[in-house]
Amino acid sequence: MGRIIEPIKERRSIRNYKNKEVSKEKIRKVLEAANWAPSNGNSQPWEFVVAKDEYAKKISKVFYDWAKDYIPNADYIPEEKKKAMLEYSKDFGGAPVQIVVTYQTGEDEIETEESLMAASAAIQNLSLAALEEDLGTVWIAGHIAHADRTKEIIDLAEDKKIAGIIPIGYPDIDPAAPPRKDPNLVEKVKWLGF
Ligand SMILES: Cc1cc2nc3c(=O)[nH]c(=O)nc-3n(C[C@H](O)[C@H](O)[C@H](O)COP(=O)(O)O)c2cc1C
């Protein structure tokens, strides 16, 4: 493994953080890496909202208000995992900062889809760069990314959407890697003309 593939495999979604501040300088570094992602027509359709303290609390509350009803009723979540998940959903496992990654939407459906692709590439860059700064992240999407309340908290323009909310901080956990389906790529890859 090389200098790129190793960190790609080592990155884990972190759902438990140390009670330790993250410097603005470190966050700036990971955002700079995010900003170097490829994009449709080099449009760079992403923006970043960095939230801490009362802003992070408000965003977490949107998540918890949804999760406290959703998790207990979700049949696919094993009962024994529900308590820990609810605890995590209160403040994303104690993450001191959240980075909201937004993208530009427009009239053209394909262009909007490509903007989301580009913002997603930025999020992956961000998550990998965080490793170099000894920081952990997790990509949160789903309900909270679409909720009007989240958009109000960050004062998001009408023509923008949220690609992900990325809690970031010093990991307080070293989770095992969730296995990848078909790791030897027997089923997932169709080789044509080989
Ligand atoms: C688009 C997207 C949405 C995700 N949404 C959530 C989420 O809402 N909550 C969460 O805890 N993890 C979320 N994740 C993280 C995945 O659960 C995680 O990447 C996956 O389980 C693999 O684990 P790993 O990141 O440690 O390799 C999301 C990941 C992606 C790419």
The ligand as an ORCA input file, in Angstrom:
! r2SCAN-3c Opt
* xyz 0 1
  C     -23.662      9.934      1.948
  C     -23.345      9.375      3.310
  C     -24.252      9.555      4.342
  C     -23.978      9.086      5.629
  N     -24.870      9.357      6.623
  C     -24.569      8.979      7.884
  C     -25.449      9.336      8.938
  O     -26.467     10.006      8.736
  N     -25.123      8.946     10.191
  C     -23.969      8.241     10.452
  O     -23.719      7.937     11.621
  N     -23.120      7.882      9.467
  C     -23.391      8.243      8.185
  N     -22.517      7.929      7.166
  C     -21.290      7.158      7.460
  C     -21.456      5.679      7.067
  O     -22.286      5.027      7.990
  C     -20.051      5.018      7.029
  O     -19.258      5.663      6.084
  C     -20.117      3.523      6.711
  O     -20.800      2.822      7.710
  C     -18.726      2.903      6.533
  O     -17.933      3.088      7.692
  P     -16.517      3.852      7.593
  O     -16.795      5.268      7.161
  O     -15.921      3.805      8.974
  O     -15.654      3.125      6.607
  C     -22.776      8.373      5.879
  C     -21.866      8.190      4.820
  C     -22.139      8.696      3.562
  C     -21.125      8.530      2.451
*
